[in-house]
Each structure stands twice: as C-alpha cells, then as structure tokens.
Amino acid sequence: MKRKDKLDAVGTVMLSVMTLVMALNQVVIKLTNGGFQPVFGAGLRSLGALLVLLIWIKLRRIHLPIPSRRVALSGLITGGLFTAEFICLFWALDLTTVARATIIFYTMPVFLTLAVHFLLPSERLTVAKILGLLLALGGVIWVLFDRSSGTGSLLGDLAALAGAILWGSILLMVRLSPLSGEKAEAQLLWQLAVSAGMLLVLSPLFGPLLRQPELVHYLGLLYQILAVASFGFLAWFALVKIYPATSVASFGFLTPICSVAFGWIILKEQVGFEVIGGLTLVVIGLILVNRKPKAG
C-alpha cells in the first residue's frame, strides 16, 4: 500500500482494533496458563504462529533469500532474546496480576530510549525524555514496592520487568544488526522458529506441561496464535510501513490502559491506588519519551 503522511479513518480503525487485540492478549495469556504450563503454552503459541506464517509466505509467494552468516547469527540471537522475553512474560502473568504485569512490561520504551542514547549519537536524551524516564520509572517503583493491595507476587513483577528489558533488547537488535535489512516476515520467522524450539525443549524444566486444559484454554491458545503472534504482528509491521511512526506509536499508550481495564472487567482483578497511580505515571512518561523534539 502507498505510504501516507497522516493517519486516516481506515488507519484509525485498524490501530484501534490492534490496540484492543494486544491489550486483551495479557488477559488471554493468564487464562490460558490455567490449562497449559506457561513456558509450554508460549512454545505452542510460537509453533502455531510459525506454521501460520509459513502458510502466509507460501500463499503470498514472498521470496526470502538464503540468509548470510551475519544475518543468521543476528536471527539466532534475536530468537534467543525472544524466547527469554516470553518465558518472563508468561511466567509473570502466572504469578502476578494482569494490571501489575502490564504496567511494568509496557515500560519497554524507557529501557530502549536509555540504550539508544548511548548507542546512537543522533538520538540523545532531551529534557522531556529525561522527565518521561523518571516518571515511568517512578510508576514502576511504585507498583513494585507498594504491596498494600495484597495481590500479585514480587517475583512475578520482577519477571515482567525482565521481560520489558528483553523486549527492548529485541527491538534494538533488529534495528542495529544485519537483520534490519530483512523483510518483516523474515524477522518474525527467525523469532518464531528459534523460540518455538527453545521454549518446547525448556518447558519440562518448569513443571508439568498440562494443567487439565479445557475448551476455553484451547480457544485462548488459538487466539494468541492467530490474532497476536502471526497476523497481529504482521498487521502491526504493515501499519508502521504505511503510516507515520509517531501516529502508530501514539496508540501504544492506550494498550496498558485497556489491558488493566480488561483485567478488572474480565478477571475481576482488584485495581488499587498503586495500580492507578503507577499506570498514570507510566503512560505520561511514555508520552514524553516518545515525543519528538521540535525542530530548531
């Protein structure tokens, strides 16, 4: 599709749908964990999404050239980071609430911005970004250390924090490595292929693979495979190519808000003052971090 310089009605609808799909994903993961051990469930998700992606590539006749050694090495490292990220995220959602895990996990841009500041001279921290970093980190610290609501475990919260750092590492790896020149399908293929194998191999180390799964758990797994890990990711890549990155990123601020709301509505999670306060600080911080400096 043709590149557009501003968001239109079609783009707004698509981004709104994608925001809701991604926000609901955290709730679905927690529900699916009730039937599948988290790491095993993550492995099944990657395997299923890999099969869907291969079918998509075949039907669309997308040509993916044989990767060079440098691209292959970058793909393997990215796939390893992807594996570690989803071990942390799925494990976090098994131990803590959707609200707490989401607030912490979606601080990824904070860590990415810090890393980019030191690695890319053209993207230095501004006063607004520094303020945003402090606010977002303040929100995370608030959520981590305020246990007044009595819900969620500190271990689960820390796992979500590790997942956020790993998520930022993946984006940084894709951006700075030879993998950046590959098609979106190739980038996703590496992540899904490596993670599917690694997660399924490692899953027995985390306990019994099945937790008496029922129909709702299989439907949750199917949702993750189709709506999120395959078509969801591809749709997001496509939107970034069509619309300005700032417009697409602006909808990302709504994802944690919607995810916390879904946890409250669907799972009846308790949303205490620390969740509302932490979420507010994180969202404001992310807006400042992603704000483009005015031209001099």
C-alpha positions in Angstrom: 0.0 0.0 0.0 1.0 3.6 -0.6 2.8 5.4 2.2 0.7 8.1 3.9 1.8 11.2 5.7 -1.0 11.3 8.2 -3.5 8.9 9.9 -6.8 8.5 8.1 -10.1 6.8 9.1 -9.0 3.4 8.0 -5.8 3.6 9.9 -7.5 4.8 13.0 -9.9 1.9 13.0 -7.1 -0.6 12.3 -4.9 0.8 15.0 -7.8 0.8 17.5 -8.6 -2.8 16.8 -4.9 -3.7 17.1 -4.7 -1.9 20.4 -7.6 -3.9 21.8 -6.2 -7.1 20.4 -2.8 -6.6 22.1 -4.4 -5.3 25.3 -6.7 -8.4 25.6 -3.7 -10.6 25.0 -2.4 -10.2 28.6 -5.7 -11.5 29.9 -5.9 -14.3 27.5 -2.3 -15.5 28.4 -3.3 -15.5 32.1 -6.5 -17.5 31.3 -4.6 -19.9 29.1 -2.0 -20.5 31.8 -4.8 -22.2 33.7 -4.7 -25.1 31.3 -1.1 -25.0 30.0 2.1 -24.6 31.9 3.3 -21.0 30.9 6.5 -21.9 29.1 4.9 -24.8 27.3 2.0 -22.6 26.3 4.4 -20.0 25.0 6.1 -22.7 22.9 2.9 -23.9 21.5 2.0 -20.4 20.6 5.3 -19.8 18.7 5.0 -23.2 16.9 1.4 -22.5 15.8 2.3 -18.9 14.7 5.3 -20.3 12.8 3.1 -22.7 10.8 0.6 -19.9 10.1 3.5 -17.6 9.0 4.9 -20.3 6.7 1.5 -20.8 5.1 1.2 -17.0 4.6 4.6 -16.7 3.0 3.7 -19.6 0.7 0.3 -18.2 -0.3 1.7 -14.7 -0.8 4.7 -16.1 -2.7 7.0 -14.0 -0.6 10.6 -14.6 -1.6 13.0 -14.9 1.4 16.6 -15.3 0.2 19.1 -17.6 1.9 20.5 -15.5 4.8 24.1 -14.7 5.1 26.1 -15.8 8.1 25.8 -12.4 9.8 22.0 -12.3 9.2 21.7 -15.9 10.5 23.7 -15.1 13.7 21.6 -12.0 14.3 18.4 -14.1 13.8 19.6 -16.7 16.3 20.4 -14.1 18.9 17.1 -12.3 18.3 15.3 -15.6 18.6 17.1 -16.3 21.9 16.1 -13.0 23.3 12.5 -13.5 22.1 12.5 -16.9 23.9 13.7 -15.3 27.1 11.2 -12.5 26.9 8.2 -14.8 26.6 9.4 -17.0 29.4 9.5 -13.9 31.6 6.1 -12.6 30.4 4.2 -15.8 30.6 5.7 -16.7 33.9 5.0 -13.2 35.2 1.3 -13.5 34.2 1.2 -16.8 36.1 2.4 -15.2 39.3 1.1 -11.7 39.4 -2.0 -9.8 38.2 -2.5 -8.6 34.6 -2.6 -5.0 35.8 0.8 -5.1 37.5 2.5 -7.2 34.8 1.1 -4.9 32.1 2.2 -1.6 33.7 5.7 -2.9 34.2 6.0 -4.7 30.9 5.0 -1.7 28.8 7.8 0.4 30.2 9.9 -1.2 27.5 10.4 2.2 25.6 12.1 3.5 28.8 14.9 1.0 28.6 15.1 1.2 24.8 15.5 5.0 25.0 18.3 4.7 27.5 20.1 2.2 25.4 19.7 4.2 22.2 21.0 7.3 24.0 24.4 5.6 24.5 24.5 3.7 21.2 23.2 6.2 18.7 24.6 9.7 18.9 21.8 11.1 16.8 19.1 10.1 19.4 20.3 11.7 22.6 18.1 12.3 25.6 16.2 15.6 25.8 14.8 17.3 28.9 11.3 15.9 28.0 12.6 12.4 27.6 14.6 12.5 30.9 11.4 13.7 32.7 9.5 10.9 31.0 12.0 8.3 32.0 11.8 9.5 35.6 8.0 9.4 35.7 7.8 6.0 34.1 10.4 4.5 36.4 8.7 6.2 39.3 5.5 4.4 38.3 7.3 1.0 38.1 8.9 1.5 41.5 5.5 2.5 43.0 3.9 -0.7 41.6 6.9 -2.9 42.7 7.1 -1.8 46.3 3.5 -1.0 47.2 2.1 -4.3 48.2 -0.9 -2.8 50.0 -3.4 -4.5 47.7 -2.1 -7.9 48.6 -2.4 -9.2 45.1 0.4 -10.4 42.8 3.8 -11.6 43.8 7.1 -9.6 43.7 8.7 -12.4 41.8 6.1 -12.1 39.1 6.5 -8.3 38.9 10.3 -8.7 38.6 9.8 -11.2 35.8 7.6 -8.7 33.9 10.4 -6.1 34.4 13.0 -8.5 32.9 10.6 -9.2 30.0 10.4 -5.4 29.3 14.2 -5.1 29.2 14.4 -8.2 26.9 11.7 -6.7 24.6 13.7 -3.5 24.2 16.8 -5.6 23.5 15.0 -7.4 20.7 14.0 -4.1 19.0 17.5 -2.8 19.5 19.0 -5.9 18.0 16.6 -5.8 15.0 17.4 -2.2 14.4 21.2 -2.3 14.7 22.0 -5.7 13.3 22.0 -7.0 9.7 18.5 -8.3 10.4 17.3 -4.7 10.0 17.6 -5.1 6.2 15.4 -8.2 6.0 11.6 -8.2 5.4 9.2 -8.2 8.3 8.3 -11.8 7.5 11.9 -12.9 7.8 12.4 -11.0 11.1 9.3 -12.6 12.5 10.3 -16.0 11.1 13.6 -16.1 13.0 11.9 -15.1 16.2 9.2 -17.7 16.0 11.3 -20.6 14.7 14.0 -20.2 17.3 11.6 -19.6 20.2 9.3 -22.5 19.3 12.2 -25.0 19.5 13.8 -23.5 22.6 10.5 -23.0 24.6 9.3 -26.5 23.9 12.7 -28.0 24.8 12.9 -26.0 28.0 9.3 -26.3 29.1 9.7 -29.6 31.1 12.1 -27.8 33.4 9.2 -25.6 34.6 6.9 -28.4 35.8 4.0 -30.5 34.3 3.1 -29.4 30.8 -0.7 -29.7 31.2 -3.0 -28.3 33.9 -6.2 -30.0 32.9 -6.9 -27.9 29.8 -10.5 -27.2 28.8 -12.1 -25.7 25.7 -11.5 -22.1 27.0 -7.8 -22.8 27.3 -7.6 -24.1 23.7 -9.5 -21.1 22.4 -7.2 -18.8 24.3 -4.2 -20.5 22.7 -5.8 -20.2 19.2 -6.4 -16.5 19.9 -2.7 -16.0 20.7 -1.6 -17.9 17.6 -3.9 -16.2 15.1 -4.8 -12.8 16.5 -1.5 -11.9 18.1 1.6 -13.9 17.3 1.1 -14.2 13.5 -1.4 -11.9 11.8 -1.3 -9.4 14.7 2.5 -8.9 14.4 2.3 -8.7 10.6 -0.5 -6.2 10.7 1.5 -4.0 13.1 4.5 -4.1 10.8 2.3 -3.2 7.8 0.8 -0.2 9.7 4.2 1.1 10.6 5.2 1.0 6.9 2.0 2.8 5.8 1.5 5.5 8.5 3.9 7.8 10.4 5.6 6.0 13.2 4.6 8.7 15.7 0.9 8.1 14.9 1.2 4.4 15.3 3.2 4.7 18.5 0.5 7.1 20.0 -1.9 4.2 20.1 0.6 2.1 22.1 0.0 4.4 25.1 -3.6 3.0 25.2 -2.6 -0.6 25.3 -1.6 -0.8 29.0 -4.7 1.3 30.0 -7.0 -1.1 28.1 -5.2 -4.2 29.4 -5.6 -3.0 33.0 -9.3 -2.4 32.3 -9.8 -5.9 30.7 -8.1 -7.4 33.8 -10.6 -5.6 36.0 -13.7 -6.4 33.9 -12.9 -10.0 32.9 -10.8 -11.3 35.7 -12.3 -9.2 38.5 -8.8 -8.0 39.5 -8.5 -5.5 42.3 -7.3 -2.2 40.9 -5.8 -0.4 43.9 -4.4 3.1 44.2 -0.9 1.9 43.4 -2.1 0.4 40.1 -3.9 3.6 39.1 -1.1 5.9 40.2 1.6 3.7 38.7 -0.3 3.4 35.4 -0.8 7.2 35.2 2.9 7.9 35.8 4.0 5.2 33.2 1.6 6.5 30.5 2.6 10.1 31.0 6.2 9.1 31.0 5.9 7.1 27.8 4.2 10.0 26.0 7.2 12.2 27.0 9.7 9.6 26.0 8.1 9.1 22.5 7.6 12.9 22.0 9.6 14.2 19.0 11.7 17.2 19.8 10.7 20.4 17.9 13.0 21.4 15.0 15.4 24.1 15.9 
